[in-house]
């Protein structure tokens, strides 16, 4: 089999599984008793192991296998998670990640993981007294489970009482163990047939593994059920074994005594049921947690991966379709034939829906970048010996795929910087009267035509004098320049090349290259970085990013024969002003608006409009726009209306045009320019 | 015998110019152009080329030639060089020919008022016509545009 065809699939899926392992391990760390999380982790690890083995990455499979052993003990309540286990598992994940990355880079995915494997084995050892054979688990556990068994029983009280009552009312209770043939391909189907038969003849009280797992073929070769029925054991056995590919069905009659014993499996008389009972015991807790796990599983939507170029093509083809649609609508209104009009209207509706979908395809939630940070912050906090909480909000904020791909590294830099330089050590925080645990807020939100990502820490803040003295010392600025700088300008020095505020160079940040790189990267994405800080209170790094290709709501306006779009997000309202309402102060046109005097901007002058001049009008439509605290009234010729538009770049040749931030294609196929409201307010 | 080049021939004023066929994406009839304010005069604006917004340059303007009204024969040649896609407005575009790269001589200092650095060379065709080969990378040089803008300011 040619594995190359599956390699990219393997890589994608491995990355997904590693991510989910990371996330869930972190979750587990905060609530170590939640076995349902262990179940999810176990499943991911198991899938990963299977995939790696299939693809022939033996080292990957071997390490995953060891991790799986540990997890197996944990989910069966034979091992309690502790810090050492977490650290070892995390290290294992890192090693797995490194191997997968090696595979990505065309390597063989081989790595020396013996240290981690030894640790993992050591974890498994103390509680795992059996001889290493898989069956050993069930046999090894009784002596340990003796103490726990009283508290945890394989059937819950309700189920036991049902069984007891059934016997009292003259029904029979069987424990049936069904084994499918080794050669059986569709185990789940056979199991289903068995279940169907059982349900016809009686009531299944409990199955091991759970019915869900059996349906998903998550069992080895055998499964067992407790069945209440009126039929005889022999009859049942014969009928089950009659189903093809079923190797054997072992039917054990249960009486009241043996049912009572289910709750005390450590008693020697219970030997007959013990192996199953032990298994069952392991199953009880997960079953309780199963709804949560199943719920979690359902939330994960199914996806396919698509080459982003194809989306671009799709998008462009769709815009063409749109143009034809408008043309068709025109023709239909001219021809005035009922069925034609109806068809065109229907097509318009369908293409409207299609448009929405096509436009949203490229947008990805920032979550895909954010989700690796909790793990990073955890590790860093440990390394730095600080206590840090990372609070993420707005992870569902959507950004264009291309921006998502690029934004990861700058964010890592800024986060590291906040952890290393921002948040103080525990002692210093206590001294300063702050809570021991520092908080770093990572926020993403839409604002206007931009997405903002903010990293806010409640650390020491930026010391203006220190920044200045270092900048002067490192030759970034002269002392005279520094004296006249505003606080914001001083903070921006952090992003200057060759600047480092760390007293000692750590491997986390502070080589003085990091922030410099951050700024140039973000600038290259068409974004901007800004810093706000309060000494002793904390610092906010704010990244402003454009939505390179996204849908924005805009107000379409006319200037003579030309059409322009103004992003709705920065429009406060629209209004009409009369000539005599415009005041001239110091050569600037101003109007009174809501008790404030705001400047009037002539769009026609700014854009050198060839055929419109508001001076010829007595009354002019104005759009009131806002940038932060500043307002301005923009004079336009005519409002066309509000519409969702696709933002398109003007092309590389015109990459930095003033006033215009991009273009869009209108329904009639014409290009309309999008005005950058920020450029209108000085 | 040098390399064989496929060249698209277009007319501008009285001259014939050529660009390599592999740099040309498509040739379009004139279509509505949206003016982009605050750009050099030779940038006519942007067009919608099947869903992609592409800037359009008036080559006459770029080479400081006399302006002319668009005619039936006017065409927009869409070229792609170094990731930059631009449309050229030309008077006509009508031919694809093969020329031998050896037949291209280095350009004399001035041809029809176009500075030599925009030119790759001059090829003599079999019918005696002269074909001016453009150096697209220079024609689309952005630094020079910035200079022009500053000059205009």
Interface residues (C-beta under 8 A of the other chain):
Chain A: X315 X316 X317 X318 X319 X320 X562 X606 X607 X608 X610 X648 X649 X650 X651 X652 X653 X654 X657 X658 X659 X660 X663 X665 X669 X670 X671 X672 X673
Chain B: X32 X34 X35 X36 X37 X38 X39 X43 X45 X46 X47 X48 X50 X51 X52 X53 X54 X55 X57 X83 X84 X85 X86 X140 X142
